């Protein structure tokens, strides 16, 4: 299965609580941190909902 690398780029301070929880659900704890996930519809939906706070790339 393909992999996706997600990097947290912008702070979630002052954002709706739902977006902060989505950042945590992606496994991100610190600004600038990068995590790798499988390319699944659930992960893509979470990335889409916080796309203004993260950057993502297709990884291996």
C-alpha positions in Angstrom: 0.0 0.0 0.0 1.2 3.5 -0.8 2.4 5.7 2.1 1.8 9.4 2.8 4.1 11.7 4.8 2.3 14.4 6.7 4.2 17.4 8.2 2.6 19.8 10.7 3.4 23.3 9.4 1.0 25.8 11.1 -0.2 26.1 14.7 -3.6 24.9 15.7 -3.9 27.5 18.5 -7.2 29.4 18.1 -8.6 26.8 15.6 -11.8 24.9 16.3 -11.4 22.0 18.7 -12.3 19.5 16.0 -9.2 20.6 13.9 -6.9 20.3 17.0 -8.3 16.7 17.6 -7.7 15.8 14.0 -4.1 16.9 14.2 -3.6 14.7 17.3 -5.5 11.8 15.6 -2.9 12.0 12.8 -0.2 11.4 15.4 1.3 14.8 15.3 2.5 16.2 18.6 4.9 19.1 17.8 5.0 21.7 15.1 7.3 20.6 12.4 6.9 16.9 13.1 6.5 14.4 10.3 4.6 11.1 10.4 4.0 8.4 7.8 0.6 6.8 7.2 -0.9 4.4 4.8 -2.8 6.0 1.9 -6.4 5.2 3.1 -9.6 7.2 2.6 -9.9 7.9 6.3 -6.4 9.4 6.5 -7.0 11.4 3.3 -10.2 12.8 4.8 -8.4 13.9 7.9 -5.6 15.5 5.9 -8.2 17.3 3.8 -9.9 18.7 6.9 -6.7 20.3 8.2 -5.0 20.9 4.8 -4.4 24.5 5.8 -2.3 23.4 8.8 -0.3 20.5 7.2 1.8 19.6 4.2 1.7 16.1 2.7 3.6 14.2 0.1 3.5 10.7 -1.4 6.2 8.8 0.4 7.5 5.2 0.1 
